[in-house]
Amino acid sequence: LAFSGMRVGEISAPFRYRGGYSIIQLLALEPERIKSFAEAREQLRADYIQSHHTQAIADWLEQAKKHYKIRISL
């Protein structure tokens, strides 16, 4: 990773990110800790909804493929 081994205040060298380049500055370093359920609740909820939404779309598409003839013309 571009930021591994950095010290507070340091600026990274440019690195490729999402089709472009980025640099980062490490402003603070906090010790690792486990979030409480209350702190993690919204992210857990969003992750749960996203995973079920993705699965529901995949299931629907599989059913549609079984019932309908699909033809792609280029």
C-alpha positions in Angstrom: 0.0 0.0 0.0 1.1 3.5 -0.7 0.7 4.6 2.9 2.2 1.6 4.8 5.2 2.8 6.8 4.2 6.4 6.6 4.7 8.8 9.6 2.3 11.5 10.6 2.7 14.6 8.4 4.3 12.6 5.5 3.0 12.9 2.0 3.0 9.7 -0.2 4.5 9.4 -3.6 1.9 9.4 -6.4 0.2 6.1 -7.0 -2.4 4.8 -9.5 -6.0 4.8 -8.2 -9.2 4.4 -10.1 -7.8 5.2 -13.5 -5.8 8.2 -12.3 -3.2 9.2 -9.8 -3.5 10.1 -6.1 -1.3 11.2 -3.3 -2.2 11.2 0.4 -1.0 12.9 3.5 -1.1 11.1 6.8 -2.7 13.6 9.2 -3.1 11.3 12.3 -2.6 7.8 13.3 -5.1 6.2 15.7 -4.6 2.8 17.4 -6.6 0.0 15.9 -9.7 -0.9 17.9 -12.9 -2.8 17.5 -16.0 -0.7 17.0 -19.0 -1.2 19.2 -22.2 -2.5 17.7 -23.7 1.0 18.0 -20.8 2.5 16.1 -20.9 -0.2 13.3 -24.7 -0.5 13.1 -25.3 1.8 10.1 -22.5 0.3 8.0 -23.7 -3.3 8.9 -27.2 -2.3 7.8 -26.0 -0.8 4.5 -23.8 -3.9 3.8 -26.7 -6.3 4.6 -29.2 -4.4 2.3 -26.6 -4.2 -0.5 -25.8 -7.9 -0.4 -29.5 -8.9 -0.4 -30.3 -6.4 -3.1 -27.5 -7.8 -5.3 -28.6 -11.4 -4.7 -32.3 -10.5 -5.4 -31.3 -9.1 -8.8 -29.1 -12.1 -9.6 -32.0 -14.4 -8.7 -34.5 -12.5 -10.8 -32.1 -12.5 -13.8 -31.7 -16.3 -13.5 -35.4 -16.8 -13.4 -35.9 -14.4 -16.4 -33.2 -16.4 -18.4 -35.2 -19.6 -17.7 -38.5 -18.2 -18.9 -37.6 -15.9 -21.8 -35.5 -16.3 -24.9 -32.7 -13.7 -24.9 -31.1 -12.6 -28.1 -28.3 -10.1 -28.3 -27.6 -8.5 -31.7 -24.5 -6.4 -32.3 
